[in-house]
Amino acid sequence: AKNNHKNEQDVFIAARRNWVMCYDNLSFLKGEMSDVLCRLSTGGAHATRKLYTNSGEVVHEACRPIIFNGIDDIVSRQDLLTRAVPIHLPLLTGRRLGVHEIDMKLKDHHPGILGCLLDGVSSALRNVDAVDAKDLPRLADFAAFGIAAEDGLGLQPGSVLTALNGVQEQAALNALSLDCVGQAVLEFMTEHCGAEWRGSAAQLMKTTKPELDKPGTWPKDAAIFSKQIGR
């Protein structure tokens, strides 16, 4: 899928044509698009008027895996982060390979890679019904499939859930550190209050307001501040 989707309709139409949605070299993700991709990742639909009719309707339904890549932390909203598996790759150093050399190496390793993946899928299909569902995260079916594949992939029991929870927690902290309200509240709780603070959103907004000039994204009133705290 291309990166130039401007609205929800574009995304769902593209999802009808692609089994995997891939967004390459992103710098940021608008809030509205983040909400759309939340729905697409777990299954959703978009209804629009059928062309050349006054009352006809077309419904686009889809549930697709989505790949983002970019230098910055692209996903910042918690609802999309809990549906994501963030992977931070190290900086590429040393001798770089040309396309031909990469293709040759992939050709050599392809049978082993495919065999490993098939072992994982076979294990997952065999064991998925026995996975304990009580501690599964937001993407329960995805996590259960990964847990069930541990045996076939030669992984220690519990390693998939530990890794998934770990990367999501770190991504959530990274996103929170980029949010002026989240950062202000974290600093306030750490420096002044300890484990608990009680009061209204207006009181908290007044207490945590930056001493210097407020950043442009700082809420204009307590109602907006309260919504950001909830998010």
N, C-alpha and C positions, 0 to 999 in steps of 0.2 A: 504494500500500500504506500502511496505517496505521502509526503509531509504536508501538503498544502490543503488539507481539509479545513474548511472554514466554519463548519457547523455540524450539528448532530446528523442531519440528513446525509451529508457527504460521508461521514464516518460509517453509517450503517449501509449505505449503498456500496462502499468499498469493501465492507465486511462480507457482502454477498458474493464478491469476486475473489476474495483472498482467504485462505485458511489461517494465515498468520498475518497480523497487522504489525508492520515494522516502521518505526519513525526514527529516521537517521539524523544524527548531528543536531539535536535539539539544544536550545539555550534555556528555554523556559516553557511552561505549560500553563495556559490560562485556566482560571477556575472553572469556567463553563465547560471547557474541553475535558478537564480532569473528571468532572461529574459524568460526562458522557462515557468516558473510557472506563469508569467504575462499573457502569451498567453493562457495557460490552464485555468486560472481563468475566462477569458472573452470569451474563445472560440478560438481554433486554430487547426492546422493540422500539421502532420509530414509525409513527403513522403520518402520512401526508396525502394530499389530494391527488387523485389519479388524473393524469393529463387528459385534457380535452373533455372533462366532465365537470359538472357542478356539484355532484353529491358522491361521486365514486371515491373510494379510499384505498390506498395501498399501504400495507403494513410490512416493514422490513424487520425481521427477527434474526438475531445472531448472538452467538457466544463464542468469542475468539481469544486465543492467547495473543498478547501484545508485547512487542519488544521496543524499548527506548534505548537510545545511546546518545551520549553527549559528555562534555567535560564537566559541566556543573551538575549539582543535585537538581534534577529536572522535576521530580515529583516532590511536592511540598505539603500537600493536603493529606491528613491522616487517613481518611477513608480510602484513598487510592494506595497509600503506603501499606496498609494492612492487606492489600490484595497483591502486593508486589514482592519480588525477590531481588533486592538490590545487590549488585555485584560491582565492587570497585577493583578495577584491574591496575596492576602496577605499571609504572612508566616503562615503555619499551626501550631497552638499552642494548648496546652491543651491535653486532652485525645484523643488518636487516636482510631479509630474504626477498628475492624477486618472485613474481607470480608463478613462473615456471617451476622454480625450486619448491615452492609451497605445494603446488599441484603434485609434484613427484613424491614428496614426503607423505601427502595425504593418501596418494594411491597405495603406498607401501603399508600405511597404518590402517587403511580403511577396513579390511576384514576384521582386525582386532577390535576397532572401535564399534563396528556394527554388532559383532558378537557380544561385546560387553553390554551394549544397550539392549539387545534381545534377551540376554540373561536377566537384566533388570526388569524388563516388561513381563517376562515369563514369571518371575518371582512375584511381581506385583499382582498379576492376575490370579495367581495361586493363593496369595496370602491376604488380599485386601479385605475380604469379608471378616477376617479375624482381628483387624486393627481396632483397638479400644478407642472409641470416639470421644471420651469424656474430656480429654485435654487437647483436642485439635483446635487450631487457630481458625481465622476467618475463612480461608480457602480450605475447608475441611476435606473435600474430595481430593484436591491436589495433594495436600499433606498426607492423607491416608495412602494414596498411591505411592508416594515417595517412601513412606515408612515400610510399606509392603514390599518395596523393591530392594530394601537394605540387604537382605540375605543374598539375592542374586548378584548384587554389586560388590559383595565382600565388605560391607560396612558394618560397624558395630551397632547393635540395637540402640535406638534412641538418637543416633547421630544426626539423622535428617531433621527431626523436630528441634533438636538443640541448635543446629545451624540455621534453620529457618527463623526461629525465634530470635536468635542472636543478630542476624542481619537486619531484621525488621525493627528491632529495638534500637540498633545503632542508627538506622535511617531515620527513625522517628526523632531521635535526639538531634541529629544533624538538621532536620527540617525545623525543629523547635528553636534551635540556636539562630536560625535565619529570620525568625519571626520576632518583631520588636516586642510584642506583648508577652509572648512565651518566654523570651529571654529576660524581660524585666521581672516577671513573676518568679522565675527560677532563681534569679539573683536575690530577690526579696526574701523568698523562703529560706534560702541558704544562709544569708547573712543576718537575718533579723528574727526569724520566727521558729526555726527548728522544724518540727514535724507537723504542726497544725496551725491554721489561722482561720478565724471566723469573722464574717462581716458581709456587707452588701457589695455588689459589683462596683457601685459608685465609690465606696470607701477604698476598695482595692485599687481602683483606677487612680484615685488621688494619691494613694500611698506609693504606688509603683511608678508614677509618672517620672520620666527621666529628668534629672536636674538641669541638663542643658537643653537646647532647643529640641523639641519633639520631632522625631523622624516623620517623613511625609505619610507613612502608613500607620501612624499612631491613631487610634480611634478618636472620633470627634465627640462622642458622648458615651455615657455608661451603657446604653442599650447595645451599641455596636461592640463595646469592650466586652460585655457579657457574652455575646455571640462568639467572639474570638476565643474567649476562655473555654467555652463549651466545645468548640472545634478542636 
